[in-house]
Amino acid sequence: MKKSFIDLHLCPQINQIDKVKSLLEKSAELGYSAVGLTFQYDAKRDNMDQATRICRDLGLDPIVRADLAPKNARDLLDTLSKIRRKFEVIAVYCNTREVALQAAKDQRVDLLFFSQNDPRKHYFGVSEAKLASKKNAALEVNLSPLIYLDSYSRIRILSVLRREILIATKFGVPIILSSGASSPQMLRGPRDYVSLACLIGLDTYNAKRSLSDNPRSIVERNRRKLSQNYVCPGVYLVKRGEDC
């Protein structure tokens, strides 16, 4: 069966609609079926609606995503309580170990991701992996740095990513491969990313899953939870009417 690929992390400048459109047009051209559009958690509804409308016009399934960059664990908890039901995917930029641990153990968090440029700010270790595996949080790896970094910087980030992939695989943490791109020049096709993934320890089969099945399962799970038929974990309304 032919896989439909998802780039779960596009970072366009939402208030500049021409740049949003060019990024989405390139994504469609490269063969993606769905894309994650990153918004600030306090983004204007009009900007969100306009961007998702462009997606649909291009034949892309828009996935509304928020990237949180909390200062500490308390800040993360406060923000999650306000916005969880406003977005289909919640990702947390873990810029400290405290934030990484809190994000990994909170079932409202879908994705953990780390600095794209600084290997010293990667805090995904055994403790975080054990917590994430229990709460269905995934490790997101943004691949655009492998394109624009060079020489020693690229070598260092590759080394860190290989270690994180090994830990995630050992503890059963789902892996998501995304672009993290803010411009069309940083985008590559799914097969290009599958090839790049071999540099960080993923075989072809699991690399394809990280671009298709894994992100799709997160989106489908959350869309069910956000639907009007969701009651509580494991309970859904299957029929409405007087004769229920």
N, C-alpha and C positions, 0 to 999 in steps of 0.2 A: 504493500500500500504506500502510495506517495505521501510523504509527510508535509504538513503545512507548517511553515516556520514562523516564529514570533520573535521580534526584537522588543524585549520588555522594557528597554530603557533608552528612550529618546529624550533629549534635553533641549528642545527648541526654545527660542526667546518668544514666549507665548504672546507678548504684546506687539510683536513684529510679524504680522500675518504672512507677509511675503516669504520670510525666512522659514516660517512654519511650513508653508506650502512646498517650498523647494526641498525641504528635508523629507517630507512625506512622499512627494513625487519620486524621489530617489529610492525610498524604501519600497514603494510599490514596484518600481522598475527592477529592483534587485530580487523580487520574488517573495517578499514577506506577505503573509496573509493577515497579520495583526501586529499592532505596535502599541507599546506602552508610552503614553504621553505624560510627561512629568509636569505637574503643576505645584505651585506654592499652595500650602494648605489653606491660605486665605485668598486664593485666586478669585477673580471676578467670574461670575457665572457666564457672562456674555463671551469672554475669552475662551472659556472651556467649551461652550456650545459651538463656537465658530471653528475651533480646531477639530473637534470630533466630527463636525459636518464635512470638513475637507477630507478627513479620513474616509468617511463613507462614500463620498463622491469618487474617490480613487479606488474603491473596492477593498479598503482596509478596515478591519475591525478595530475600533479605537478602545484602548484600555486606559482608564483614567487612574493615574497613579500619583501618589505624593511621596516625596523624599523628605524625610525629617532629619535634621541635624541638631539634636538636643545637646544642651550644655552638660547635662548630668542626668541621672536616672529619674529624679523627680520631675524634671522638665519633660522627659519623654512620657512619663505616666500622665501628666497633665494634658499634654497635647493629644495623646491617643484617646483620652476620654472625650475629647471634643470633636475629633474628626474621623474616627474609625468608620462610621457608616456613610461618610461622604465620598469615599474613594474605593475603587475596586482593588487596588493593590497599595499596601503601605510598606515602604522600604525605609530602613534606618541607616544613615551614614554613621558608622561607629568610629568616632574620632577619639574615644578613650576606652580603656578596658571596662570601666564602670558602665558606660553606655552599652558596650557590646554584651556584657553579661545580662543586663536588664532586658535588652532587646531579644536576646536568645531565649529567655524564659517567659516572655509575654506572648500569649497565643494570638494577640491582635496584630503582631508583626509578621509580615510575610517574607521579607527579604532582609538580609544583612549584607551591607557592602562597605568597602573600606577605601582608603585613599588610593586614587589612581596613579599618583606620582611618587608617593613617599612610602617605601617598604617598612619604615620604622613605625608607621601608624597602622599597621595591620595587627589586629588583636584577636584573630580567630585561632584559638588553640583547642586543646582537648576539653576544657571546661565549657567553653562556648558551644562546641560541637555536641557534647552530651545534652546540654539544655535544649539546643535547637532541635535535636532529633526527637525529643519528647513533645515539642510544641508545634511541629510541622513547619518550622521556619527554614528557609532555604538560604544557601550561600550564593550571592550573585557575584559573578566575575565580569567586569567590564573590559572588553578587549581592545578598545580604541588606543590605550596607552602602548600596546604592542606595535602599533603603527607609527605613532609620532615620537616615542622615546627612542634614543639611540645609544650605542656603545654601552658603557657600564651601567647606566640607568636602566636600560632594558634588561640587562643580565640580572640585576638585583631584583627587579619586579618579577621576572620569570621564576627566579629561585623561590621567592615568597609564595607565589601562586601555586607552584608545584607542591609546596609543603601544605598549603591550605586544602588543595584538592585531595591530597593523600589523607588528611585528617577527616575531611567531610565524607569521603568514600568509606573510610574505616567505620565511622559511626552512623552511616546511613542518612546523612544530611543531603537533601536534594541540591543539585547544582544547577544554576541558571547562567547561561552564557548570554550576555547582552553587549550592545555596542557602547552605550554611554555617550553616544555621539550628539554633538550640538550643531554640526554642519554636515552637508552632504559629502564633503571630502573625507570625513572620518568614517563613513559607512562602507561596509563590505557585504558581499552576499553570504548566505548561509554556508555554502560550501567552503568559502574562504575562511570563515570562522571555525568550521570543523577542522580544517587543515592547521590553523593556528593553535587549536586546542591540543593537538598532539605535543606541542612544546611545553604544555603545563601538565601533562600526564593523563589526559583523557584519550581513550580509544575512539574510533570513529562512531561506534554504536552509541556510546554514552554521550559523546559530543552532540550527536543529532538529537538525542533525547533532551539534552539541556537547552536546545533551541526550539523544541516542539512540545513533547509530552509533559515535561516538567513545568514550564510556564503555563501551559494550557490547564493543567490540573489545579494550579493556584487560582487562576482566573475563574474557572468554572465553579470551584468551591466557594469563592467569595461572592460570585453573582447569585448563587443559590441563597447564601446568607443574607444578601441585600434585597432579595425579592420579597414581595408582600406575603408570600406563602411561608416564609421562614418563621418558626415559632421559637425554637430554642435548639441547641445542638442535638441533631438526630431526629428532630420533629419538624415536619412540614405539613402545611395544609394542602390536601389533595382535591378538595371539592368545596365549593361554596353554594349556599342556597338553603331554602327552608326545609328541604327533604334530606339534609345531611344526616 
